Amino acid sequence: MTRTFQDLGVSAEIMKALKENGFETPFPIQEASIPIILKGVDVIGQAHTGTGKTAAFSLPILTRIMRKGPIQALVLVPTRELANQVTTEINRFAKYTGIRTVSIYGGQGINIQHDQLRRGVQIVVATPGRLIDHVKRGSIQLDDVKFVVLDEADRMLDMGFIDDLKFILFYVNEERQTCLFSATMPIEILRLAQEYMHDPHEIRLNEAEISLDTIDQSYLIVQEREKFKHLCNFIKSRDKKQTIVFAATKQRTQRLAGELRQEGFKATTIHGDLSQKQRDYAMYRFKKGTDDVLVATDIAARGIDVPAVGHVINYDIPEDPLIYFHRIGRTARAGGTGAAISLVSQDRVEDFGRILRHTEQPIRKLNEEMGISVPAIQNRSYNRHQYGRSYNNYNRSRAYRGGGTRDSESRFRRSYSSRYPNRYHNRDQDNNNNNNNNNYSSYNNSNKYAPRHAHNSQANSNRRDRATNYHAS
């Protein structure tokens, strides 16, 4: 028998908002997660993009937190776009509850965020970097936070947020409930869960549910110089639904968008070098339908949720199969249907072969259907940097911090060691044979980077006590 959201324990106020937004039957991740989270149990959920995981964690949180109270729930996400998407979704569900949610991320004026916070909020959706900025300024206090959600945790680790996450989790009350959602479960995720979660309940979708079987997948092997011609042909032959084109680098997205506009297409682009205002404007035009082709890099596309997207075209093939599945998950959102086409140059056939081996769903080869001969397969002689940088390393750069404002890890280490001197001191002592003792002692004697309220808050005194116990153990 199919269960309803009401059967799962969702409140009547939220049920009213769900019905208005067309939510009738829970998706598998929602049906499995909501009752467990309502019981107060920590949850690790493996859920692919587009499976409804935002509702899976937000509905029980909205049911349990106090109306018009302080900040009680914290949702950490890897990118600005995902922060905005999650905030929009939660506010839709909370329409009749009086609960306010705001998104906090770099690239937006911090004074604007101060004004939003001063009006009173109960849920904060944030990128780790900007959240730590607010904590240090004293504009966000986490004393009353009872729920923490790590959304797309694997991507946050890939982007170098592990130290930031540990800082935030250590800073929040130990009695919190923690939920972690991730498309994949690398060993780093499991270690993080073991250290900062309490007997978590694991929910993993079966293979059929993460196989994206509602997407018509196909590929065409062509020479590199022929790809743009076929890209234009595929866009021309589509139905009226919108299209996302994925390219390897910022420079290629910019060039592709310009060339598509020259061919008469309404194309825009989104990548990491754009300002927040430019990114917001590009997404506004795409969501509104003014532009119906979006050329994007992988990182910039995280958090794009446009139901009208019916087509994803991989102009460049990623080396990592999981990136491929994240890309095509931009279509067929929440149980819909869509199409994904990959343009495979002759020197990327090996990479696409790994993708073929990672899915049970058929991916049609279009060469015979279209009467296009397969070019001679070439083995790559370069060192995996054809597009200017490695796919395996592009999202691991410490320089990109999802909108945070710190320039390097060193500033983070200075601020962290000023609060918890023994943690970094001991680690560096072990790793560097006592070479850094003098440097860290100078940091430990300085309160320059401490939060403004650090010396007067009883809550912070309690955290120092917990820190002492932590090191003693």
N, C-alpha and C positions, 0 to 999 in steps of 0.2 A: 504494500500500500504506500502510495506517495505521501510524504509528510509535507506539511505547510510550514511557513515561518511561524505561525501561531503555535503549532505543535512543538516547535523548537524552543519556545519560551520567550519570543520577542514581544515587547510591550505593545499595548494597543495604539499608543501614539505613533510608534514607529511603523506599525502595520498599516496605518492610514497613509503614511508617506510612501510606503512600498507599493501599495495599490495604485496610488496616483502616478507612480513612475513605471507601472507595468510589471512589477516583480510579483510573480505568483507562486512559482515552484522553486525551491532552493536548488542550487547547483551542488554537485557532490562535495566540494570542499566546504561549502556553507553548511550542508546537512551534517557533516562530520565534525566541524569545528565549533559551531555556535553552542551546542549543549555543553561541551567540555569547557569552553571559556566561561560560560555562565556559572559553572561550578567553582570557578576560581583556580583552575588547574593551568599550569604553564603548558604551552602548545608549541610543537614544531610541525609546521605544515609545509609539505612539498607540493607546490601548485604552480603550474605553468601560467604564463601571462594570458589574460583574457578568460580565466576560469571563475572570476567572481570573488577573488580573495579579499578585496577591500571590504565587501559586505560581510565576509566571514569573520573578520575581527572587529569591524566597527559596530555592527548591530548589537552584539553582546556588551560592548563597552558602553554604548549609548543607553542600554537598558540598565546598567549598573551604577553609573556615576551620578553624582548629585547635580541638580539643576542650579544654575547661577552660583556655583561654588568656585574655588580657585582652580588652577591647572591640575587636573587629575589624571590625564592620559597624555602620553607622548608617543608619536608615531615617527620613526626615523626612516628616511628614504634617501636614495642615492643622488637624485637630480631635482632641479627646480621644477621641471615639467611634471614629474611624478608627484611632487609636493602639491602642486596646484590641482592635479587630477584627483588625488586622494581627498584633499580638502573639499573640493566641489562635491564629490560623492557623499562624504560624511554629512555635509550641510544639507544635501537633498534628503537623506534619511532622518536628519534631526529637525526637520521643518517644524514639527508640532511639539518639540520637547523643550524649547528655550535654551538648548545647549549650543554654545558658540565654538566654532573651530577656525583657527587661522593657520596659514602657511608661513613658515619662516625660512628664508633662503638667501644666499648671497646674490648680489646683482640688483637687489631692490634696496632703496634707501632705508637705513636702519631706523631713522626717525619715524618713517611711515609705520614700521613694525612696532615701534614703541607706542604710537598712538593706538594701534589695534589692541595691543596687550593691555593698555591702561583701561580700555573699555570693559575688560573682564572677559576671559575665555576659559573654557574648561578642557579643550583638547588642542594640542599644538602638534602640527605636522611640520617636520623640519629636516633640512640637511644637517649632518653632524657639525660641519664647520661653523655655520652661522649660529646654531644653537649654543655652541660653546662660547662664541662671542657674547651672546646675550647673558649667559650664566656668569661670565666674568664681569660684565658690566652691572650685574644685579638686576637687570630688567626682566629676567625670567628666573624664578625660584622653583625648584623641583621638590620642595619639602612635602607637598601633598600628593605627589604623583603616585598613583596606585597601579597604573597599567602602562607597560612599555611594549611597543610593537616594533620589530625590526622587519621592514618590508623590503623584499628583494635583497636579502642579506648577502647572497653570493655576489651580487653586483657591487655592493658597498665594500666587500672585502677586496674584490678585483680592483677597485678604484683607490685602494690604500687607506680606507677609513678604520682599520682595525684598532689603532691606538685611540682614535677619537671615540669609537664605540665603547671601548673598555673604560675610558675616562667617564663617559656619561653614565654607563651602567653602574660603576662604582659610586658615582655621586648620588644616584637616586636611592630612595629608601629600600633597604634589603627586603622588606615585606611586600614588595611589589609583585604583581603578576606579569610575567614576560611571555610574549608570543613572538615566534620567529617564523617568517614565511620566506621560502626560497624555491626557485625553480630547480636548482641542483643542490646536492648535499656533499660538497667537498669536505675533507677532513678538518679544515679550518673552521667550518661552520659547526661541526660536532664538538670541537674543542671549546669554542665560544659558548655553546649551549651547556657543556659540562661544567664550565667555570661559573656561569652567571645565571643559570636556570635551576629550578628546583623540581626534580623528578618529572621532566616534561613528558607529555603524552604525544607520541609521534603519529602524524596523519600523512600518509603518502598515497597519492592517487595512483591507480593501477595504470599499466601501459596503455590501455585503450583510451583512458581519459586524458593522457598527456600527448597523444599521438597527433593531435590536430587533424583528425580525419574529416573535418568539415571544410578543409581547404583543398582545392584542386591544385596540386603541385605539378610543375613541369619545368623542363630545362632545354636549352638550345646551346649546342657547342658551335662556336664561331671563332673566327680570328678576331683579335683585339680591335683591329681597325674597322671591323664590321659591326661592332656592338651598338654604336650610337644609332646607326640606320635601323637596326632591328628594335631598339628601344622605342624609337619614334613610331614604328609600325605597330608595335604592341599597344602603345598608348592610343593610337588612332582607332584600333580595332576593338577596344574595350567598350563596355556599356557606360552608362553615365556616372557610375560610381567613381569616387576619388582614388588616387593612386599615390603610393609612397615608393620612391626610388632610393635604394640604399647604395651609397658609394663608400670607398675605403677611407678617404681623407677629406679634410675641410676644403682643400684646394679643388679636389675633384667635384665635390658637391657644388661649389660656387661656379665652376666652369660648366658643369652639366646643366645647371639651372639656366645659365645665360644662353647656352646653345639651344636649349628647349624653347626658351622665349623667342629666339630668333626664328625658330621653326613654327611659331604661331601658337605654342602651348602656353597656358596660364600656369606658370611654374614659379615656385618660391623655394627657399632653402632654409635649413636650420642646422647650425653646427656650433661648436664650442667657442669660436672666435667672435660670434655676434654678441652684442650687449643684450641685457635682459629685455630692454625696450624693443629691440629689433626682433628678438625671438618671440616675444609676446605678440608683436604685430604680424609676424609671419604666421603664427598659429591661429591668430584671429581670422586672417584672410583665408586660411585653409579650412578652418572649421565652418566659416560662413559660406564657403563655396566660391568666393571670389577667385581664388586660385585652386585648381583641382589636381595639381601635381606638386608633391612635396619631395624635394631631394634632401636627404638627411644622412648624417653619420650615425653610427650605432649608439654612442653615448648620448648625443643630443636627442635621439628619438625615444629614449627611455621615458615612459610616462605619457606618450601620445595615445590618446584614447578618443578616436573619432569614429563613431559607429558607421559613418558613410564610406569608410575606406573599404573598397571591394577588391583592390589589387595591390600586391606588393611585388616589386621588380628588383631583383638583386643584380645591380649593374656590375658590382665587384663581389666575388665569392670569398667568404671568410674561411680561414683555416680551421677555426673551431666550430664544429657542428652545432654546439649549443647557441652560438651567436646566430646561426641560420634560423633556428627554431624561435629565438626571441624576435627576430625580424618578421618572420611570416605570421607571428602571433599578433601583429598590428592589424591584421584583417580577421574576419570571422570572429569578432568580439562577442563574448558572452553567448556562445551557442549559435551564432550566425554562420553564414557561408562566405567564402571568398576564394581568391585565386592568387597563387604565388608563382612567378616565372623567374628563372635564373638564367642569366647570360654567362655562359662558361667559356672563357677563352681557352685556347688549346694548352696553355701552360698551367691552367688551374683545374684540369680534369682530375688530378690526384686528390686535390682538396675536396672537390665535389664528390668524389668516390667515398670519402669518409662520411659525408652527409648521407649518402645513399645507404651506407651500412648501419646508420644510426636510427633509421626509421623503418617501421613495419608497413607504412602506407606507400602505395605505388607513386613514384614520381615519373611522369611520362617524358620520354625523350622525343622532342619535336622535330628533329632533323628529317626523319623519314616522312612524317606528316606534311612538312612544309617543302619537301623536295630539296633540302639543303645538305650538301655533302659534308661529312665530318672532316675538318682539317687535320693534317698530320699532328699527332700529339707531341708536344715538346716537353722535355724535362727542364725545370727551372735551374739555371746555372747561377743565379744570384743568391744572396744570403737572406732570403725571405723578406726583402724590403722593396718589392717591386713598386708599391704605391707610396713609398716615402717613409714607411715605418712598419714594424711588425704587427700583425693582427694579434699575436699572443701578448704583446706588451703594450699596445696602444691604450688599453683601459687600465693599466696598472701604474701609470705615471703619477708620481706624487704631486706633480705640478697642477693636475686637475683635481679639485677638491669639491666638486659639486656646488660651487658657489660660495665656499668659505672664503674668509679674507686673510687667513694667515699664509705667509709666503713659503714657509718651510716647516719641516718637522722640528727643527731646533727650537723655534719659538714655542711650539706646543710642549716640548720637553721642558723648557724653562718654566713655563707656567705650571705644568703638572708637578715638577719636582719641588716647586716652592710650596705646594700644598702637601705632597707626600714624598718627602726627600728620600726616605729609605728605599722606596720602590725602584726608582731609576738609579740611585746611587749603587745599590747592591748589584743590579743587573750589569751596569757598566764596570763595576769592580771585577765581576767574574769574567766578563767578555774582553776587557781591555787591560787586564793585569794592573789595575790601580792607576792607570794613566790619567783618568779623568777626575780623580778625587778633588783636586783643587778647583776645577771648573764648577763641579756640582756644589761644592761647599759655598761658592760665591752665590750661586742661585738660591741655595737654601737660606742664605742670610738676607735675601731680598724679597720684599712683598709686592714688588712692582706689578706683577701679573696676577695677583690674587683678586678675587671678586671684591667689589667695594663693600659688601656686607659681611665679608668673611669673619671679621674679628668681633662683631657684635651679635651674631646670630647664634642662639642656642642650638639650632639645628646643625650648624656647621661645627659647633663644639662636639656634638654627638658624632659627626662624621669623622672628626679627628680621633675620637675615641675608637671608632670602628677601624680606622686606618691603623692605629697602634695595635689593636688586636689582630688585624690582618697580618701585619709584619711579624708580630710575635709568634703567630701560628706557622 
